[in-house]
Amino acid sequence: MAETITDKTEALAAVKNDGGALEHASDELKADKEVVMA
């Protein structure tokens, strides 16, 4: 099981590389429009 991504910079990079990475983002980051739209 992958760990939860809690760092916004890390989340942005991961989601830009693979949209499926959003599944592993913290709830706070999932609510962040910038991260979701990356």
C-alpha positions in Angstrom: 0.0 0.0 0.0 1.4 3.4 -1.0 1.8 6.1 1.6 -0.4 9.2 1.7 1.1 12.2 0.0 0.9 15.2 2.3 3.3 17.6 0.7 1.8 19.9 -1.9 4.9 20.2 -4.1 5.2 16.4 -4.1 1.5 16.0 -4.8 1.7 18.4 -7.8 4.6 16.5 -9.3 3.0 13.1 -8.8 -0.3 14.1 -10.2 1.3 15.8 -13.2 3.2 12.6 -13.9 0.3 10.3 -13.2 -3.3 11.5 -12.5 -3.9 8.3 -10.6 -1.5 9.5 -7.9 -4.3 11.8 -6.7 -5.8 8.7 -5.0 -2.8 8.8 -2.6 -3.0 12.5 -1.8 -4.3 13.6 1.6 -7.9 14.8 1.9 -6.6 18.4 2.2 -4.7 18.1 -1.1 -7.6 16.4 -2.8 -9.6 19.5 -2.0 -6.9 21.8 -3.4 -8.0 22.8 -6.9 -4.4 23.4 -8.1 -3.5 19.8 -7.2 -6.6 18.3 -8.8 -6.1 20.3 -12.0 -2.4 19.4 -12.3 
